[in-house]
């Protein structure tokens, strides 16, 4: 065994025994429940999306939780995300993001499939000589990635010219699936179906057609789509904004899968007039107790919660006071018997709590996706039931 491997093994053992003050709990049962919910509502197979560190929940933890499900694919954005899935799971992985063509001659292939939408990538994959499954992406109005209807036929023929490449899937991405105008979705679906027909006319026989994400799965009515890609909905976060007619259809059924917990590391007695944190944006109106938490915006606590955010201790909700710092946040302990060592829930997994992701996003006009993906990967994640 190499010195490096021995050191890595020792560090892993130490990390497991080291008790952290901040922790992200990820619920296995919530993830499975949300996946099954969208499968039932859409009537289609589900490809769970684990890009961006599984929307902040932890790729390894979520991939481990999903091992009990028989999945067509787990989707990620990049190659190194695929390798992280492979460390804990043998599920097939679909890599959706762009990879520089010169990398395909050196990367590891381990039941990975690739999304393509340009000639250079197809040539590079074809020249590997390896049997690979390919999903071609069509542009249906997002105007980000995806081949146009004019380009589709020539790209399909190029794929067919390489005997090692199997055109297994066709995909696109809806740009306005959570909006109020159903016509934008219908237009994109029509473009997708036309693209599929062009591809089929080339003599191909793809098996997987995926167009819709969490929100789109309840709206897109394609003639061909038989699979959805489940991102934010997998994690129990409503893909629709409050007030959308479909928001209520999901609100009572989704189960938030993540809970961010911290620990009170110090309790300070403040006198009336004492000020707190940077720029003294909070002044104690009377004598009070202040709790210090060892996490801040580096760990993922949004700075917009300064002087307005809420945390939970047991059943009590307490307020964040002063500016959220890089590695610290302060809370008002008035009316609480909280002490050093007590656990504090920063982001709750109870939808109705004022410190749930949905509630925070609504109250502070923040983006729920960003709240989740901003959670630092250094914060320990653990799977719970």
N, C-alpha and C positions, 0 to 999 in steps of 0.2 A: 504494500500500500504506500502511495506517495505521501510525502510530508504534507502537501497541500490538502489531500483528502483527510488525513488525520486531524489537521487543524480545523477543517470545515466540520468534521464530525463532532469534534469537541465543542465548537461554537454552537452547533445545533442543540446539543445536549444542554449546554449552559442556558441558551435562550428559552428552552422549554421549562427549565427550573426557575428562571428569573421571573419574579412576579411583577407585572407591569401595572402602572397606575391608570393607563388608558387602554381601552379594549373595545373592539368592534365584534359584537356577536352576530352571527349570520344563521338564520333559522332554516334548517333543512326542510322541515315540513311546510313552511311558508313558500319556499321556492317551488316545491313540488305541487302545492295547491294552486299557485298562480299559473304554472305551466299547464296543468290539467284544465284550469278554468278557460284559458284562451284556446286551448285545443277544442274544448266543448263548444264555446261560443262561435268559433270560426268554422268548425267542422273540418279542420285541416291538420296536417302534420305540423309539428313545431320544431324550428331550429332555434335553440336558445342562443342569445348573443352575449358573449363574455368579453367584448372589447373594453378598453379603458379600465383595466383591472376589474372586470365584471361590474362595471358601473360603480366602482369604489368598494365593492363588497369583498373582493379578493378572488382572483382567477382560480387559484388552487382550491380554495374552500368551496366555491360554487361548482367547479368541475367535479370535485369529490362528491358533493351532494347529489349531482345529477347522474352519477354512475348507476343508480338503481333504475334509471329510465333507458329504454331502448330508443336511441335517437338516430335520425338520419345523419345529422351533423351537429357539432358545436361550432358556432361562428365566432371568429375573432377578426381584428383588423390587420394585425401584422404577424410576421414570421416568429418573432420572439415570444409573442403571446401564445402562439401555437405550441412552442416548445414547453411553455409553462403548463399548459393543459396536459401535455404528454407526460410530464413528470408524475402526474397523479391519476391519469385516466387514459384508457385505450380507445375512447370514443373517436370516431372520425372527426376531423377538423377542417372547416372551410375557411380559408384565408381570403378575406374580401378586399383588403387594401392593396395599394400599389407597391410593388417590389422592383427595384432596379434590375433590368434584364441581366446584367452581368453577374448578379448574385445566384442565378439559378444553376450555374455549373458547380457551385460549391456547397449549397445548403443541404440540410438533412431532409430526406423525404420519409415520412412515417405516417402513412395513411392520411396525408394532407391533400385537399383539393384546392384549386385556385380559381378565383374570379378574374376574367380577362376582358379587356375592351379595346385593345390596341395590337397592332401587328408585331411590334418589337417583343412584347411579352409572349405572344403565341410562338414566335420563332424561337425564343430562348427556351421555352418549356419543351417545344418539339425537339430541339437539338439535344436535350438531355438523354433522349432515348428511353426514358423511364415511362412506364404505364401510369398515366395521370388522368384524373377526372377534372374536367374543366366546366366552369359555369360562365356563360357569356352575359355581360351586363348591358342592358339597353337603356338609352336615355329617353325617359318619358316626360321630360319637362323640368327635372331638377337642374339640368345643365351643370352638373358637377362631373361625375364619371359616367361612363356608359356610351356605347356606340349608337350613332344615329341610324335611322331607318335606311339611309343611303349606304352606310358602311356595313350593315349587318351581313348582307349576302357574301361580300368578299371576305370578311373575317371568318365566317362559317366555312367557306371553301378552303381557307388557309388552315383552319383546324383539321379539316378532313384530309388535308395533304400529309399530315403527320399521323402515321399509323399508331403511334404510342399515345395519342391524345384522344380521350373519349369525351364528347360533348354531352355531359350528363345533365346539366341544368341551364336554365335561363332565368335571369333575375332583373329586377329594377328596384327603384326606391322612390316612394311617394313623397313629394315635396310639401303637400298641404293636407296630410291625413288627419290632423287634429284641428283643422279649420272648420268654419261653419258652412262653406260653400261646397256642396256635394259635387257640383259640376267640375271642379278642379280635379277631384279624384276620378270621376267618370272619364274625363278627357285622358288622364294618364293611363287608366285601365284600357281604354280603347287603343292607345298607342302601343301598350304592352302586347295586347292580343294580336295586333297587326304584325308586330315584330316576331312574335311566336310563329305566326302563320308563314312569314317569310323564311324563318329558320326551318320549319317543318318541310317547306317546299324544296329545300335543298337536299332532302333525303335523309335528314338526321332523325334521331329518335330519343330526344332528351326525356328523362324521367321526372325531373324535379323542376317545378315552376314556382318561383317565389317573388312576390311583388310587395306585399304589405308588411309593415312593422306592427307594433302593438296597437296603435290607434287605427291604422288602416285595415287591420284584420276584421274590424267590425263594420267597415264601410265599402271596401273594394269588392266588386262583383265581376271577377274575370272569368272568362270561359275556360281558361287553362290553369290558372294558379291552383296548386294543390298543397302548398306549404306556406307557412308564415315565418317570419323572423321575429322572435320575441325578445325585445330589449328591455325597456323601462318597466313594462308590465310584469316581466319575470320577477322583478324585485319588489313588486307590490305597490308601485307608485302609479297613480292614475295618469294615463297619457293625455287625458283631456283637461283643459282648463276648467276651473269652477264656472258654472253657468252654461257650459256646453250641454246640449241635450243628452249626450251619451255619458256625461260625467257620472250621473246618478246610477246608471246601469252597472257601473263597476265599483262605485264607492264602497258599497257594503260587502262586496265579495273579495276585494283584493286584500292580501295580507302583507304589510310591510315586512321585509325579511331581515332588516338590519336595525341594530340598536348600538349607539355610540355611548360608552360609559366612561366616566372619569372618577377620580378620587380626591376628596378634600385633603390637600397637603398642608394647609395652614389655616388657622382661625385667628383673626385680628379684631381687637376691640377698637372701634372708631368712636371718637367724640363728635358732638355736633360741630359741623364746620370742617371736619377733616375731608380731604379730597383724595380721589382715587384714580390711579393709572395716568396714562399719557394725556397731556394737555388739560388735566383736571376737569374732565367733562362731567364728573359726578361729585357732588358735595353732600356729605351726610346731613340730612335734615334734623337728626337727633342722634343720640348715642345708639349704636347698633353693632352687630357682629358681621364681619366680612369673611367669606370663605374664599380661599385661593385654589384654583384648579390648575394642574400642570399640563394644560393644552391650550392652544390658541389658533391663530389662522394658519400657521405652518402645518398643524395637525389636521386642519380642515374646518375649524369653527369660523363661519363667515363673519367678517368684520362688521357687516351691517347689523349684527345682533348686539353691538355695543349699546349699553343702556336701554335696550328694548327686548332682548332675547329672554327666553324662559328655559329653565332646567327643572328636572323632577327629582326629588328625594323622597322615596317611598311613595306616598300619595300626594305630597305637597309640591306645589309649583312655586319656584323662587326665581327672581329676576337677575339677569346679568347686569352688573353696574360697572361704569367706567369703560374705557376703550378695551376691546379685545386685543391682547398683545400677541407677539409672534408665538410664544410658547406658554402663555398663561391667560386665564380668564378669571374674573372675580364675580362672586355672587353675594347677594344680600341674604343673610341668614336670619333676618328678623322673623320672629314667630316660629322658629325652628330650633330643635335641640341638636342639630347636626354638629358633628365633631370631626376632628382629624381622623382620616381613615374611612369615613363613610363614603359610599358609592353614590354617584350622581349621574342621572341619565341626561345626556346632552341632546341627542336625537332619539326620539321615542319610536318604538315599533307599534304604537297604538294610534290608529289613524286620527281619532278624535282629539288626541292630546295637542295642546298648543305648541309643543316642541316636536311634533312629527314633521317629517320632510314636507308633506303636502301643506300642513298648516303654516310652516315657516315660509315656504315659497309664496303662499297666498298673502300672508300678513306683511311680508317685507318686499313683495314684488321681486322675488328672486326666481331663478330657474332651477327647478328641482334636479335636473340632470347635473347641473354644475355643482350643486350642493353635495351630491353623491360622489362625483368624480374628483372633487377637490380633496377628498379624504386621503391623507398621506399614506403611502404604502408602508411607511415605517410603523404605523399603528398596528399592533397585533390583531389579527382576525382569528376567531375560533368558530367552528361549527357547533351549533346547539340544536336540540330537537325542535 
